[in-house]
Amino acid sequence: MAMEQVFQAQAAHQNELLAKPNVVGVAVGRKNLTGELSVVTLVEQKKPLAALSAQEVIPKQVDGVRTDVIEVGYLRAYQNPRNRFRPTIPSGVSLGHYKITAGTLGTIVTDRTTGEKLLLSNNHVMANSNDALVGDPILQPGPTDGGQNPADMVARLERFVRIRFTDEPDTPPTPPPGQGCDIVSVIVALTNALAALLGSSSRVAPTTAKPQTQTTVTAQVPTNEVDAAVAKPIDPNMFSGEILNIGMISGTKPATLGMKVRKMGRTTGYTEGTVNLLNATVNVGYGSGTARFTGQIITGPISQGGDSGSLIVDGTENKAVGLLFAGSNLATIFNPIDRVLDLLSINI
């Protein structure tokens, strides 16, 4: 079966699958038993069929494409702390906005316009999940690791991609003007003209009334592609450019099913894994709410809290594949690196 057919089936059915209880994501992968390409539903907890209601059951196929169910647990944005590095700071170590706990410095990047060196990590690591201002202090190590402001300030927040949460109110579009308004204006003008001929001083003024009928609109859940931010170092020479235990990065590479990957993170250090799922749409819990991400990549559990911001690197060559931002004790989730670079206007 062609991959494109599976992607199309996912797109057509992922909203109805995500609306089911216990479902936290939908992706494309291979069935565990047969290796067949399938639409995979990610659940917090896998339950026996007898314990599910008819509405909770995942169909065996959608649009002719087989489905599968994988337990990934509760997905959350990672944060947690550790050590201080001086005089040279590598990537893959503790770092964070002065008001968070700690995350991981992913890698050194350059601004596409100015060529300046910048530090890459997550929005929730360096921009406090949107609750930050450009110029805010970035500490190494992160505050929970003992980082002090201003003594351990190594950079200032430069820019970030805003995270849109699922409970954000929708702004209804302004309805286009209709012919009804013109008709009302004509009637008002005629009425006032007639009143003037009859010698009356009373006049009629047009008002806007709410329509008596209501149109049902399906609320659209805001979605995200990346959890990413960059900061400008106080002294670029403090940063080596190498990722601890991995080395220098030389370009990017798209993720593929079965790809071996690795990362260096603040909490679990150097770990390796395999790409199991592509094009995942997942609901991720943050302290400030839940955010839905699309187009994500999922491996097995190769990270824990505090590893957020780690660069995901190809298993055989030092090419960036993604930016780690969330997971559980059963899965790790990361943004495709090229979307991160494009949305922040940076280069590896």
Disulfide bonds with the S-S distance in Angstrom:
none
